Amino acid sequence: MKRLALLAICALMLTWMWSGLARSRDELIRMRTTAVQAWKPAEEALWHRSRILPGLAALAPKSRPAIESAMAKMAAAKDQPGFIEASVAIDEAVSKWPLEMEALPPDKVLDPLKERLHEAEFKFAQARRKYNSSVQALNIAIELFPNNLAAWAFGIRRMDNYFLTVPPLPR
């Protein structure tokens, strides 16, 4: 009789622990989904920015090889790390433009393109901040008990933040 009671208590405790892990798993999956969805606007902003580049490349002949290389990386990107690598290449190419662009006189073609580029950069910065905050929330949740047990048990891993490696284009 005592063994049966002890077995029942153990079964209840395991059920309670499993339900807690399941809740933690569901919460971590929800947070990961939020982070993945937060990346989509960043990816769209990167594509928008890459579509502006050909017009600017025509006006910046010294930067053209770097721009074309960055655009090729963007076209070949199939996943998030690929898009991040392409974005870094675009950032590096764009960071060299201010010196070349300052030498050009104000232009009815150049000014709208520069304005569109700044708008695309702003949208990307907003999306990147939202993505990074979602990733940070997920990574913190994974570190906390009992979420760390659920993350370990169900294979939920930390995600990487997106950081700029090159300063943004000055106005």
Beta strands, then each sheet from edge to edge (+ up, - down):
end
